[in-house]
Amino acid sequence: MNKIILIFTFLFSKTCFSAGLIVKISFLFLSIHNTDSFFFKHRKLSKGNFFYKESTPKTKGKKRRFSRSVKKIKLDNPDQNLLSLNLSHDLLEKIDLCGKASLYTYNEYEVADPDLLLFAKSDFDSHLQWKSFFDVRDKEVIVAFRGTKTIYDLYLDSILYLYGGRDYPKILLNEKLLGTIIKDIDEAIDKVCETNHYPIVITGHSLGGLYAQIASMKYGMCGITFAAPPVMNGLIDAYNFSDRDEQESEFLNLLVEGDFVPYLSSDFGDYHGHILNLDLPREGILNSHSIRYILKGLKKGVSIIVSTKKSSTPPVRVILSKFINSICELTKKIVTQSKGQILLITRIKEVSKYDVEKESEVLNRS
């Protein structure tokens, strides 16, 4: 009887596997057919040559004037501080697409937006990972740089935070690691420009936002970053990025109060372009650094911009209070919910034990 059941199970699984394979192949042919018909109908490109055009000079200066609302802010509010407003619908849509493009650079997310079509991407073994997408609605190419994900990215983060805002142009110029990153940024822009004649928008999240700012400073392209650190002063001097022109008004950096990345990197230097500091409902320290959290908050659309100041006056003054409050609430939650004793690390390799009940009394008094 057991043998009969095993044979029946084997045959049934084979049948299901074959049926599933047929369904997958059918969907594959349907998707290819739909993609081809879409490209041929809307883009009028020859088959097998979707977006690829003849090589053209670099598209330096090709910008999208999507930040007119930011220019208006600058005129209406000379102090650039504590401003509350609603963003325009067009700008919100562009921010949403750039946020999704940045999200899709992390491989665990599949492209699910019909307005974004994968255009090109970096090699798998490249130090700097990026993807470019064709924006069907605005007829633009969005180049998105990936943020911190691998051990190598963490190593690069440690190098950047080690140098910080210190004036080390010679060290930064001779640092092979950073030189490789600059080279990878150049190769990414070259690859996109050589096969495309549409305007280019640069974007990135966290560390990828730093790459996006560098690309904009070098090539004069507009862009949007999410929870990115500012550009280091030493890096600007080392690679002759100090000559900033009018493209600054075409670059937006979206920050969130309570995000630890701008807090820890506040002394690096200046942000490239404008800072839009978002006063979103607090949902934890890690959520404040999330692209999804930013996009979700923007969709609510009620007067969320509280500051457009540049980092010459660090955004820490606005961010610090909410950041500290988050730490205090997290600590209080751990202390009150724990039983027995907890470990509190005060210095590297120095661990002290604290009695939970005494700590609870202290926190309750405060």
Buried (B, 14 or more C-beta within 10 A) or exposed (E): EEEEEEEEEEEEEEEEEEEEEEEEEEEEEEEEEEEEEEBEEEBEEEEEEBBBEEEEEBBBEBBBEBBEBBEEBEEEEEEBBEBEBEBBEEBBBBBBBBBBBBBBBBEEEEBEBEBBBEBBBBEEEEBBBBBBBBBBEBEBBBBBBBBBBEEEBEEBBEBBEEBBBBBBBEEBBEBEEBBBBBEBBBBBBEBBBBBBEBBBBBBBBBBBBBBBBBBBBBBBBBBBBBBBBBBBBBBBBBBEBEEBEEBBBBBBBBBBBBBBBBBBBBBBBBBBBBBBBBBBEBBEBEBBBBBEBBBBBBEEEEEBBBBBBBBEEBBBEBBBEBBEEBEEBEBBEEBEEEEEEBEEEEEEEEEEEBEBEEBBEEBEEE
